[in-house]
C-alpha cells in the first residue's frame, strides 16, 4: 500500500501527478517540493504572452489557490532538493529537511544552458523561469537591439515576441534556418521567410564564439566565428536545456541525458520520473526517448500516477508539441527525424497553411501542421498506425537541445 507520495518539482508535470493521483482515487498523503517560491505555473506563455506583456505574471499560474487547496497536498515551496536516497526513498533539501515516502516522483525538469566561458555581463539573459521572463521583459521594454543566440524553438519564439515589441532583432546560430533541427529544412525554410518578412535579421549558419562587453560590464555584442560582432543592447542565450539531475549524482539512479527509466517510467523500486527530466523506454519505438514539451508533462504524469496505484500500462505516447510565432501556429505529432522524406499532404507551403508528412523508409514518423489544426489532428492517425509497426530509429529527444556554441580557442 502506498501511504505517502513525494513529488520533487512543483512543475506542470509535478502538479499533474498530484491531480491524477486524486482523480484516480488515491487518498494517501502527498508532499510536493518546489525549489521556486511560486505555486506551479505554466512555462510556454513565458516566451510569448508574459514576455510581450499581454499577460500579467499571475495569469501563468496553473491553478487558483482554492484548487490547490482542494488537492489536500502539502506544498513545500522554496525548498531545493539536494540529495536522494533511492533505497530509503528519502529526499534531503538545502535547508536540511528530510522527507521520506513510499513513492518518489522526480519532476525537476531541465535548466537552461548558459554560454560557456562567457564573462559575467549585465544584459545577458536565459529564459526558463518566471523571474527570467520578467527580467528579460524589463530589458526589452528599455532596449533597442536584441540578439538571440540559438535558432531553436525557444530562440525563435523570443525573436518573434521581441520583434512585435518593436526591437531590432537578430537571430544567430549555426544551423541554416530557424528550428531546422526540430522541423527539417522544408518547414524551417518557410519559417525563415516569415521571420525575415517581419523584420528579423537572420545570421544563421555560423557559430557564436563569445560575447563582448562595455567598460561598465554591460554586454555590447555577440561575436561570431568569423570574428564579426553583432551589436546588442540585450542578448538572450537560448541554446537548449539540460536535465536537472545534479542533485541525483549519488542517488544510485542511472543518469544519462535525464533519469533513465523503464517503460513504466520507473527509475528504481518506488522511484519514478516524469516530464522533461525523464528518459524512458518507449515500447512503440523500441528505444529510450526524452521529450521536452508541455503535453508530455501532463500525459506522463497521468501514466505514472496509474503505475503507482497498480496499473500495468507502459507509457508509449504519440508526442505532440506546438509553437506560436507571429500569426503562425505550428503543431507537431510524432517525430520529425532529420533524414525524413517530407511531402505536403494538405494545403500549400507558399500560402503558409499546410500539413506536412514525415516518413523514413516509407513509414510515417510524424506530421506537422501550419495553421491547419483540424487537418493536422486527423493526420495524426497515420502516426498512431505506424507505431503499431516494427520500430525504426527515431530521435532520442524532441526537441533536441541545440549546442550552438563553438568555444573560443582560449577557453
Secondary structure, 3 states (H helix, E strand, C coil): CCCEEEEECCCHHHHHHHHHHHHCCCCCEEEEEECCCCCCECCHHHHCHHHHCCCCHHHHECCCHHHHHHCCCEEEECCCEEEEECCCCEEEECCCCEEECCEEEECCCEEECCCCCCCCCECEECCCCHHHHHHHHHHHHHCCEEEEECCCHHHHHHHHHHHHCCCEEEEEECCCCCCHHHHHHHHHHHHHHHHHHCCCEEEECCCEEEEEECCCCEEEEEEECCCCEEECCEEEECCCEEECCHHHCCCCCCECCCEEECCCCEEECCEEECHHHEEEEECCCCEEEEECCHHHHHHHHHHHHHHHCCCCCCCCCCCEEEEEECCEEEEEEECCCCCCEEEEEEEECCCCEEEEEEEECCEEEEEEEECCHHHHHHHHHHHHHHHCCCCCCCCCEECCCCCCECCCCCC
